[in-house]
Amino acid sequence: MVGMHAGRAPKVRWVGRSQRSRSARTREVGAGHHLPRDARLGGSGDYLGAIVVEACMRQIRANIDQFYVQAASPTVYLHYMLRGPLRFRSLLAVLLMLVVVLSHAQQGGDFQARILYAFHAEDTNQLANLVQTLGAQVQAGGADGSLRYHLAHAEYRLGLLVDETHAHDAESAFTECIDQLKSALQQDVNSVEALILQSACYANLARFKKLEVVLDRSRAADRLSAAAKLAPRNPRLMYLQATEALASAKPGSAENRRAFAKLQLAVQLFEDSSSTSIDVPGWGHAEAYLELGRQLELRGDFVGARNWIEKSLIVAPHFKAAQRQLATLVRR
């Protein structure tokens, strides 16, 4: 499913402007050019204290800038933890830990944005490349829960894109999504987002495994039930519950009306939540708005349908499914 591009020359690592400026900053801090020239205070004791503080801050700032340049790897983190006087290690440890957390969070947010963009643009090649990249990182030992979640999410999105054209690949993608989340849930059994995503993968896998359809649907329902006990107002939970109920309910039935009301609640919850959180699952906004637009269209509310489909495109301008839905609505 994932093609390997053999024969390509290795890419030369490009050093961006911000990284070059950090290197320059490191040299400046190391030389002490950014610090005041006159550090004297009231007396000789104050003067000596100022010199010590200046020297320590110079080293800390230089270490932090150099730490950024070296990508905040665990090895680099440990190296700087063990350097310097004992009384300054605690402060340095806190500062470097913040760098690690922010670096990992930014990376997670980048993966999430790329996965969603590829899915909305229906770019299966980009999604396949992301699956390969994330899979390689997991195999290399970076198998923390958040990385496995991003890999599972990419597999889920890839499965959705190819389910009508490559059934075997879709089944494999949904299976891999489930397996990655099993490992993530072993680390945190109460991970609401992992339970919700695994439920979605089980529900889609059920369409391909006829002999296990009942079991997979039961597993999907169990995951959603467990997530509902932990976070009953999670918007992705509400969205999946609503779409599942709408798919099985007869038009105009009481079940259909309840499912529609739940979809409206899910959309409101999405409205109240951020779609740009770093390293916090933020998917579902565009899909929920599009689904509400579709349901309103089925109910004859074409103005409301257009408003929500357009809102879906505001959140995800490259969302091809929403573009197609809006085009059919305009031609009415």
N, C-alpha and C positions, 0 to 999 in steps of 0.2 A: 504493500500500500504506500509505503514511504519510499520514494526514489532516492538513491544515493547519486550525487553529482560527482562522478569521478573525473580525475584529470585536471581539475581546476588548480590554478596556482594559489598558494597560500596568500591570504590577505595581509597587507602591511597594516599594522595597528596604527590608526590615526589618533594623534594626540590633540584633543579639542582645546579651544581657547581657555576654557575654565581650568582644565588640567595644567596647561602651560602656566597660567597665572598662579596656580597653587605652587608649582615648582619655583617660580620666581619669588613667591611669598615665603617659601621655606628658606631660600637663600637669604632673603631680607631679614627674616626673624633670626636666623642663625647668626647673622652678623650684628643683630641688635639695632639696625637702622631705624626701626619703627618706634623705638622707645625714647622717652625724653632724655635729653643729654644731662640735665641737672636733676639728680635724684635726691639731693640733700634736703633734709628736713630740719629739725630743731637742733640736734647735737650729734656727737660722733656715734652714739648708739643707734640713733634713728638713721643716720647715714649708712651705717653698716647693715642695718635691717633692710633698708631700701635696696641696697646692692644685692642682698640675698634673694629678696622677693623678685627683683628684676631678672636675675639670672635664672631663677626657677621658672618664672612665667615665660621667659624666652625659650627655655628648653621645652616646656609643655606645649607652647604654641607651635614651635617647630615640629615637635613630634606629631601633633594633631594634623598639621598640613601634610607632612610626609606620609602619615597614616592614610589620608584621603587618596594620595597619589598611588599608593600601593594597594588600593581596592579593598582595604579593611578585611583582609583574609584572617582566619583564626590564628595562623602562624604569626602574622605580623602583630596581631593583638597581644598574643602571649609574649612576644619579644619586648614590646613596650611596657607591658605590665611588670616585667622583671627588671627593668632599668631604673636608674635614678635612686635618690635617697629614700629610705623607708617611709619617712613622714609625708612624702609627696605621692606615694604610690596609690593611696586610696583615692585622692583627687583625680589622678591621672586615669585610674581604673574606671571611675564614673564617667569621665569625659569620653574615653575610648569606647565604653559600652554604649553610650548614646550614639556614637558614630556608627557602631555595628548595627544597632537597632534601626537607625534611619536608613542606612545603606541597604539592609535587607528589605525593609518596608518599601523603599523606592523601587527595588528590583521586582518585588511582588506586584506593585501597582503597574509597572511596565508590562509584565507578563499578562496581567488581567486585561489591560487596554489592548494589547496586540491580539489576544484571543478573541475579544469581542469585535474588534475591527475586522479581523479575518472572517469571522462568522457572518457578520452583517453584510460584508462585501461579497460573501460566498466564494472566498478565495481558499479552495481546498489545499492548494500547494503551500500557502503560508501556514495554514493550520497544521499540515503534515510536518512542516519544518519545525514548528513550535513543539509538536509532540516529540520529534526526534531530539531537539535541544534539551527539553525538560527531562526526557527519559535518560539522556546521557548524564545529566547532572545527578539524577537519582541513582543511576548505576555507579557513579563516581563516589558515592557516599554522602551526598547532600540530601539524604532522604528525610528531611524534617517534614512535619505535618503540612505546613503551608506549601512547600514545593510539590508534595504529592497531590495536594488539592488542586493546584494550578494544572498539573499534568492530567488529572482526572477531568477537570473542566475542559481542557483542550480536546481530550478524547471524546467527551460528551458532545461538544460542538461539531467535531469532525463526523461523528456518527449521525448527527441530525442532517448534515449537508449531503452525505452520500447514501442515506438509507433507501432512496428510491432508485438509484443507479447502480450501486455496488452493495448489495445486501450483505454479502459475506464480510466486507470491510466494516460496514456499520455494526454488525453483530460483534466483531472483534473489538471495535472501539468502545462499545458500551460495556463489554466484558472487562476490558482493561480499566475503564473508569471505575467499575465496581471494585476490582481488585486493589487499585491504588487507594481507594477510600477505606477498604478494610484495614489496610496498614495504618492509615491516618487515624481511624477510630480506635485502633489498639492503643495508640498514644493518648487519645482523648475520647473516651466513650461517649461523652456528652457534647461533642462538637455538633452544634445545631446545623451549621452550614454543610458539614460533611454528610450528615444524615439526609438533608434535603436533596443534595446533589446525587447521592447514591440512590435515593428513591426515584429520581428522574431517570437514572440510567437503568434501574431495574424495570421501570414501566416501559421504557423503549425497547429493552432487550426482550420483553415478553412478546413483542410483535414478531420476533424472529424464531423463537424457540417454542414451537407448538406443543411439544411434549411437556414443557415446563412452564407453560403460560400461567397456569393457576398459581404455581409456587412463586414465580417471579412477581406477579401482581400482588400476592400476599406480602412478599418481602417489601415491595414498594410502599404498600399501605402501612406496614409496621414501622418503616423508617419515618414516614410522615407523622404517624401517631406519636412516636417517640420525640420527634422534633417539636410537635405541637405542645407536649407537656412541658418542654423546656422553654420555648419561646412562641407562645400562641399567636403573637402579632407580628411575626417575621413576614415581610412582604413576599419573599420567594416561596415560603410555605403556603401562604394564602393563594398566591398565583397558581401554583401547581395543583392545589386542592380544587380551585375553581375550574381550571381548564379540564381536569380529569372528570369532574362532575358534568360540565357542559358537554363533553364528548359523548357521555352515556345517557344524558337526560333527553327526553322527547321535547321538541319545541312547544312552548306554551304550557308545559307541565309545572307543577309546584316545585319539583326538583330543579327544573331549568331556571325558574325565578330565583330560587335560593342560591344556585350556583352563580347566577348573574350578579346578585347582590354581593356575594363573596368576592367576585372579580372586581367590582366597584370598590370594595373595601381594600383589596390588595393594591389597586391603583392609588388610592388615597394614602396608603402606607408608603408606597414608593415615592409619592409626592413629598411626603414628610421626611424621607431619608435621602442621604447623599448618594449620587451616582458616581462620584469621583473619589471615594475614600481610598487611601493608599493601603494596599495589602489587606483590605477588608472586602469580602465578596460584595460586589456592587452590580452584578448582572441582574437582568430581569425587567428594568425600567422600560426599555424600548419595546420588548416583547409584550409586556402587560398593556401598554398603551395601544399597541397595534391590535391585540386581541379584543380590547374594549371597543375599538373602532369597528372591528368586524361584527361584533355582537350587536352594536347599535345599528349597523347597516342592515343586519338581518331583521331588526325590529322596525325598520323603516325610518329611523332617525338619521337621515343622511348628513345633516348639518353637524350633529354631534359626532357622527362617524368620521367626517372629514377633520374636525378639530383634533380628535385624538390620534388619528393617523399622522396628521401633520406634526403633532407633538412628539410622536415616536421618531419622526425624521429630524426634529430639533435635537433630540437626545442622541440619535445615531444617523447623521446625514447620509451615510453610505448604506443604509439598511435597504437592501434590494427588495425584500419581501414587502416592506412598507411602501416603497416606490411603486411596485406593481399593484398593490391594493388601492393606492391613491389614484393611479391611472384608470383603473376600472371604475372607480367611484365617480371620477370627473366625467367619464363618458356617458353616465346615466342621463 
